[in-house]
Amino acid sequence: MLLILPANSPGINHINRLIMALLPVLRYPDPRLHKKAAAVTLVDNSVRGLAADMLETMYAAPGIGLAATQVDVHKQLIVIDVSEDKSSPIVLINPEIVTRQGEMEGEEGCLSVPGIYETVKRAAHVSVRALNLDGKAIEFEADGLLSVCVQHEIDHLLGKVFVEYLSQLKQTRIKTRLAKQARITV
């Protein structure tokens, strides 16, 4: 697959940065999580640097996906790595789902909703179009965990958090639980 980059890829480390930054992740129900991301008009070193920082943040969390919206950067950029050994980072710029097929249910979590896992329905198979770190158009098919992760992260770019697929009662309980956790950790 063209978009999967090895950890030492020149696309990821293109700017030869010695230090990458861990970025603060917004927590639900922060209203900034509902802001729609703007398309990236130029894939340059700042975008590649943001992707590298996002990957570092995602791995440190630890997580398998992160959208720029979650780090309060409202650009259409997501990073994903569903591999067991964190060896297959995927960077998608201006991603869009072209087709959806089938349906599956699975438990999802989110770095912006720490400690919460709920069952969500998603398409079982998606076709995706995006730009890579070189600004080249790519298309690929995804199913299983990769399909779920792509859909979850694209939702973030559209201003939607996975808990919004749940009932109002569950959303209220999650907000209450997260508010309580925030008071305990402060």
C-alpha positions, -999 to +999 in steps of 0.1 A: +000+000+000+015+033-011+005+053+020+021+031+047+054+045+056+082+028+075+092+045+107+124+058+091+106+071+060+119+104+045+083+115+044+080+114+082+114+127+090+117+149+059+128+179+078+154+160+098+141+173+131+160+160+161+132+168+186+096+161+180+070+176+202+043+159+222+011+178+216-017+184+241-048+164+232-082+181+236-106+163+259-143+158+252-166+178+256-142+207+246-161+227+220-129+229+198-135+192+190-166+202+171-148+226+147-146+214+111-111+212+097-100+231+066-084+214+036-046+215+035-038+236+004+000+230+004+018+200+017+050+215+030+075+210+058+051+225+084+025+199+075+051+171+076+063+184+109+028+184+123+024+148+111+056+138+128+045+155+161+011+139+158+026+104+153+048+109+183+019+121+204-003+092+192+024+066+200+031+081+235-006+082+244-007+052+234-033+052+206-038+040+170-051+071+154-051+109+159-067+138+139-052+173+138-085+186+153-077+166+185-045+187+190-063+219+182-050+223+147-080+225+124-064+211+092-075+179+074-047+157+086-049+123+103-023+098+114-029+061+120-010+030+129-030-002+136+001-025+135+009-044+167+045-031+168+039+005+158+059+000+125+033+010+099+024+047+103-001+061+079-005+098+072-036+110+053-040+146+042-075+158+031-089+123+035-123+115+022-143+083+021-154+076-015-175+045-008-188+026+022-199-011+022-214-033+048-218-027+085-200-038+116-201-031+153-171-028+175-158-012+206-141+022+201-121+044+223-106+078+217-076+098+230-099+127+235-123+106+256-098+088+279-109+056+296-143+054+277-150+025+254-184+020+237-198-001+208-203+019+176-217+009+142-194+016+112-191+006+076-172-027+073-153-016+042-144+018+029-126+032-002-105+063+008-089+091-012-063+114+003-029+131-003+003+116+011+032+135+026+046+143-009+013+159-018+005+131-042-031+117-046-035+082-033-065+058-030-069+026-011-094+001+003-097-005+041-116-030+062-116-042+097-097-021+123-082+001+096-116+009+082-130+018+117-099+039+125-101+059+092-138+066+097-133+076+134-105+100+125-123+115+095-153+121+119-129+142+140-121+164+110-158+169+105-163+180+141-178+147+154-166+126+184-175+089+185-196+093+217-221+113+196-232+080+180-244+070+215-277+078+232-281+112+249-281+094+283-248+077+276-233+110+264-244+127+296-229+099+317-196+101+298-194+139+303-201+135+340-174+108+343-148+128+324-156+159+345-151+138+377-118+124+363-106+160+355-113+171+391-094+142+406-063+147+384-061+184+389 
